[in-house]
Structures are given as structure tokens and as C-alpha cells.
Amino acid sequence: MRDRADAHLPDAVELVSGDIRDPAGFAQQLDKIDALFLLWPFLSSEGVQELIQMLARHTGRIVYLSAEAAAHRSSSFWAQVELAIERYTDDWTFLRPTGFAANTLMWANQIRTADVVRWVYGKAARSLIDERDIAAVAVQALTDEEHCGARYTLTGPQALTQIEQVRELGKAIGRTLRWEEISRKEIAQQLAGIPATALDTWASFVDRPETVTKTVAAITHRPARPFSEWAEKHADQFR
């Protein structure tokens, strides 16, 4: 990380500063690391080859937070990062979650100021996953060699339409919320720079709901958390 002050981690955690855009700058601090959790925070794979080469020389297993889209979009940066990891090491695990439950925070401002969510593709059904479930799987992948070489598609326990997600958020905050469908053109204007592929993905979930797996339960030995539980935990952020 770049700034230790932003970590907010317990004192027992040893922090190391670094910039993944400058791999050589912290390479020596990674020696004897048994396993590493990698989150690539960019929308391009530019520079990832140099990073992975360095990581492969200095660390053990790489657990990469990829995305379900990597399985069918070879041109995506997620897929490109996966390819780079496979090129330089055999000791890896890829976590491919579907949409994060936290993505619904994009509606928080609308919900705080009114009882309506104006958005696109209300009937798009997504199997949103609680971020705590991703973390639980990551812990297993980092500490258990049996997950080496695995590609795990991680999802919530069911697919809910965006309209249903808004309904669950309303229950969590004790208000009746309604959905107002708007056009794709209008949402594109609101979200300047959003890739057309993202809108295409949302559109595809109208007729073909996002996949649902039982991988979280199989690895953590407990069911994936439902979206309603996530909504209750984060209710104050929508009030």
C-alpha cells in the first residue's frame, strides 16, 4: 500500500508500503512470503507483466481477485491478469466473484434523498455476493494448498432483480422504495465514461440471470450470505 495511515488494521499486522506500478520498489520486502492476495485496481492490464514477474520470484501462492467475466471475456483486464499469473507461476488461485453487494451503494444518495431509485434494467437479475464471503474464501485459498490451481466462481445464494434488491434495501431501512426505469442513454449520460460493455452486461441479465454457485458453501462450510443480510448490515448508509 502507498500510505500506512489509510490501512486501519490492527497493530499486530505488519504493514509494508509500496506501489504496484513500481514493483522493484518493494520487491525485497516480499521475500519469504508464503501467499499473497492480489487486487489489481486498474481498468487496464498495462504494467501487470512486470508486477507478476517480480511477485513470482519473491512470493509463494498468488490469490488473485478476478471476476466472473474473466471466464468468457478474454479481452478483459481480469482475464489478462490471469494469463500473466499463469505465465510466470504455477502456484495460484483465481477468485471470480459476480457483482459485489456493495455495488448497490451507487443508489445510496438517491435513497437518502427520496423513496425512488431511477436506474436502468430493473429486471436484470444478479447473484450479488457479500464481500465478507469473498474474504472468507480468500483466507482458505491463502492458507490451504488444496486450492492451488483452482478457478472459483463466487456468488450469492440467489439471483435477485435490481427491483428486488431495492425492495430489500427498503425493508432494511424501514421505508417503501420504488423503482423508476430510465433509458440506457440517460444512464450513460449520468455515468460519464462507463464502458458500453458494462451496460451490455446489465442488459444480458434481464433474459439470462447471473449464474448462482454453491462454491462459497463448499469452501467455507456455511451458506453464502443473502443480500437481505448485507442490506441490514449497511442500512445506515442508505438512511
C-alpha positions as CSV (number, residue, x, y, z in Angstrom):
1,M,0.0,0.0,0.0
2,R,1.1,3.6,-0.5
3,D,0.1,5.1,2.8
4,R,0.1,3.1,6.0
5,A,-2.2,5.6,7.7
6,D,-5.0,4.5,5.4
7,A,-4.8,0.9,6.3
8,H,-6.9,0.9,9.6
9,L,-5.5,-2.5,10.5
10,P,-4.7,-3.9,14.0
11,D,-1.3,-3.2,15.4
12,A,-0.3,-6.8,15.1
13,V,-0.4,-6.5,11.3
14,E,3.0,-5.7,9.8
15,L,2.5,-3.1,7.1
16,V,4.7,-2.6,4.1
17,S,4.5,0.5,1.8
18,G,4.8,0.1,-1.9
19,D,3.3,0.9,-5.3
20,I,2.4,-1.9,-7.6
21,R,3.1,0.4,-10.5
22,D,6.7,0.3,-9.3
23,P,7.3,-3.4,-8.5
24,A,11.1,-3.0,-8.0
25,G,10.4,-0.5,-5.2
26,F,9.2,-3.1,-2.7
27,A,10.3,-6.4,-4.2
28,Q,12.9,-7.2,-1.4
29,Q,10.2,-6.8,1.3
30,L,8.2,-9.7,-0.2
31,D,10.9,-12.4,0.2
32,K,9.7,-15.5,2.2
33,I,6.0,-14.5,1.8
34,D,4.1,-17.8,1.7
35,A,1.0,-16.4,-0.1
36,L,-0.2,-13.1,-1.5
37,F,-3.7,-11.7,-2.1
38,L,-3.6,-9.6,-5.3
39,L,-6.2,-6.9,-6.2
40,W,-5.4,-5.2,-9.5
41,P,-7.1,-1.8,-9.1
42,F,-6.8,-0.6,-12.7
43,L,-9.1,-0.9,-15.7
44,S,-6.2,-1.9,-18.0
45,S,-3.7,-4.7,-17.7
46,E,-0.8,-2.3,-18.6
47,G,2.2,-3.0,-16.4
48,V,0.9,-6.2,-14.9
49,Q,3.5,-8.4,-16.6
50,E,6.3,-6.7,-14.7
51,L,4.5,-6.9,-11.5
52,I,3.7,-10.6,-11.8
53,Q,7.3,-11.5,-12.8
54,M,8.5,-9.8,-9.6
55,L,5.9,-11.4,-7.4
56,A,6.6,-14.9,-8.9
57,R,10.3,-14.5,-7.9
58,H,9.7,-13.4,-4.4
59,T,6.4,-14.9,-3.1
60,G,4.6,-18.2,-2.9
61,R,1.0,-18.6,-4.0
62,I,-0.8,-15.7,-5.7
63,V,-4.5,-15.5,-4.9
64,Y,-6.0,-13.1,-7.4
65,L,-9.3,-11.3,-7.0
66,S,-10.5,-11.6,-10.6
67,A,-14.2,-11.5,-11.8
68,E,-16.7,-14.0,-13.2
69,A,-16.4,-12.1,-16.5
70,A,-12.8,-13.4,-17.0
71,A,-14.3,-16.8,-17.9
72,H,-16.0,-15.5,-21.1
73,R,-14.3,-12.2,-21.9
74,S,-10.7,-12.9,-22.8
75,S,-10.1,-9.3,-23.7
76,S,-11.0,-8.1,-20.2
77,F,-8.3,-6.9,-17.9
78,W,-9.3,-9.6,-15.4
79,A,-8.5,-12.3,-18.0
80,Q,-5.3,-10.6,-19.0
81,V,-4.1,-10.5,-15.4
82,E,-5.0,-14.2,-15.0
83,L,-2.9,-15.0,-18.1
84,A,0.1,-13.1,-16.8
85,I,-0.1,-15.0,-13.5
86,E,-0.3,-18.4,-15.3
87,R,2.6,-17.4,-17.5
88,Y,5.0,-16.8,-14.6
89,T,3.9,-19.2,-11.8
90,D,2.0,-22.5,-11.3
91,D,1.1,-21.6,-7.7
92,W,-2.1,-19.5,-8.0
93,T,-5.8,-19.4,-7.2
94,F,-8.3,-17.2,-9.0
95,L,-11.4,-15.9,-7.2
96,R,-14.1,-14.9,-9.7
97,P,-16.9,-13.2,-7.9
98,T,-20.1,-12.0,-9.6
99,G,-21.3,-8.5,-8.7
100,F,-20.5,-7.2,-5.2
101,A,-23.4,-6.4,-2.9
102,A,-21.6,-3.1,-2.2
103,N,-22.2,-2.0,-5.7
104,T,-25.8,-1.1,-4.7
105,L,-24.2,1.8,-2.7
106,M,-24.4,3.6,-6.0
107,W,-28.1,4.1,-5.2
108,A,-27.4,5.4,-1.7
109,N,-27.7,9.1,-2.5
110,Q,-31.0,8.6,-4.3
111,I,-32.4,6.6,-1.5
112,R,-31.3,9.0,1.2
113,T,-32.9,12.0,-0.5
114,A,-36.1,10.3,-1.8
115,D,-38.0,7.0,-1.9
116,V,-37.2,6.2,-5.5
117,V,-34.3,4.7,-7.4
118,R,-34.0,5.9,-11.0
119,W,-31.9,3.4,-12.9
120,V,-31.7,1.1,-15.9
121,Y,-32.6,-2.6,-16.4
122,G,-34.7,-3.1,-13.3
123,K,-35.5,-6.7,-14.3
124,A,-31.8,-7.6,-14.6
125,A,-31.2,-10.4,-12.1
126,R,-27.8,-10.6,-10.3
127,S,-26.4,-13.0,-7.8
128,L,-24.7,-10.3,-5.7
129,I,-22.1,-11.6,-3.2
130,D,-21.4,-10.2,0.3
131,E,-17.8,-9.1,0.4
132,R,-17.3,-11.0,3.6
133,D,-17.9,-14.2,1.8
134,I,-15.2,-13.3,-0.7
135,A,-12.8,-12.6,2.2
136,A,-13.7,-16.0,3.8
137,V,-12.9,-17.9,0.6
138,A,-9.7,-15.9,0.2
139,V,-8.5,-16.9,3.6
140,Q,-8.9,-20.5,2.7
141,A,-7.1,-20.1,-0.6
142,L,-4.2,-18.3,1.1
143,T,-3.8,-20.9,3.9
144,D,-4.6,-24.2,2.2
145,E,-2.6,-25.7,-0.6
146,E,-5.6,-27.7,-1.9
147,H,-6.9,-24.6,-3.6
148,C,-3.8,-24.2,-5.8
149,G,-4.7,-24.0,-9.5
150,A,-8.4,-23.5,-8.8
151,R,-10.7,-21.0,-10.5
152,Y,-13.6,-20.3,-8.2
153,T,-16.8,-18.6,-9.3
154,L,-18.2,-17.0,-6.2
155,T,-21.8,-15.8,-5.9
156,G,-24.5,-15.0,-3.5
157,P,-27.1,-17.7,-2.8
158,Q,-29.7,-16.4,-5.3
159,A,-30.2,-14.1,-8.2
160,L,-32.4,-11.0,-7.4
161,T,-33.6,-8.5,-9.9
162,Q,-32.4,-4.9,-9.3
163,I,-36.1,-4.1,-8.5
164,E,-36.0,-6.8,-5.8
165,Q,-32.7,-5.5,-4.5
166,V,-34.2,-2.1,-4.0
167,R,-37.2,-3.7,-2.2
168,E,-34.7,-5.4,0.2
169,L,-33.0,-2.2,0.9
170,G,-36.3,-0.6,1.7
171,K,-37.1,-3.3,4.2
172,A,-33.7,-2.8,5.8
173,I,-34.3,0.9,6.3
174,G,-38.0,0.7,7.1
175,R,-39.2,2.6,4.1
176,T,-41.1,1.6,1.0
177,L,-38.9,2.3,-2.0
178,R,-39.9,2.2,-5.7
179,W,-38.1,1.7,-8.9
180,E,-38.3,4.1,-11.8
181,E,-36.9,2.7,-15.1
182,I,-34.9,5.1,-17.2
183,S,-33.3,4.8,-20.6
184,R,-29.8,3.4,-21.4
185,K,-29.0,6.8,-22.9
186,E,-29.9,8.6,-19.8
187,I,-27.8,6.4,-17.5
188,A,-24.8,6.7,-19.9
189,Q,-25.0,10.5,-19.5
190,Q,-25.1,10.2,-15.7
191,L,-22.2,7.8,-15.6
192,A,-19.7,9.5,-17.8
193,G,-17.1,7.1,-19.0
194,I,-18.9,3.9,-18.1
195,P,-17.9,1.2,-20.6
196,A,-20.6,0.1,-23.0
197,T,-19.7,-3.5,-22.0
198,A,-20.9,-2.8,-18.5
199,L,-24.3,-1.7,-19.8
200,D,-24.4,-4.7,-22.1
201,T,-23.7,-7.0,-19.2
202,W,-26.6,-5.5,-17.1
203,A,-28.9,-5.8,-20.2
204,S,-28.0,-9.5,-20.6
205,F,-29.1,-10.3,-17.1
206,V,-32.7,-9.4,-18.0
207,D,-33.2,-12.5,-20.0
208,R,-30.3,-14.6,-18.6
209,P,-29.9,-14.2,-14.8
210,E,-26.4,-14.1,-13.4
211,T,-25.1,-17.5,-12.5
212,V,-25.5,-18.9,-9.0
213,T,-23.0,-21.4,-7.5
214,K,-22.6,-23.1,-4.1
215,T,-18.8,-22.6,-4.1
216,V,-18.8,-20.3,-1.0
217,A,-20.6,-23.0,1.0
218,A,-18.4,-25.8,-0.3
219,I,-15.2,-23.9,0.7
220,T,-16.3,-22.2,3.9
221,H,-18.7,-24.9,5.1
222,R,-21.6,-22.4,5.6
223,P,-24.1,-20.9,3.1
224,A,-23.3,-17.7,1.3
225,R,-24.9,-14.7,3.0
226,P,-28.2,-13.4,1.3
227,F,-28.4,-9.9,0.0
228,S,-31.0,-9.1,2.7
229,E,-28.4,-9.7,5.4
230,W,-25.9,-7.4,3.6
231,A,-28.7,-4.7,3.4
232,E,-29.4,-4.9,7.1
233,K,-25.8,-4.6,8.0
234,H,-25.3,-1.5,5.8
235,A,-28.7,0.1,6.3
236,D,-27.3,3.3,7.9
237,Q,-25.5,4.1,4.7
238,F,-28.9,4.3,2.9
239,R,-30.8,6.3,5.6
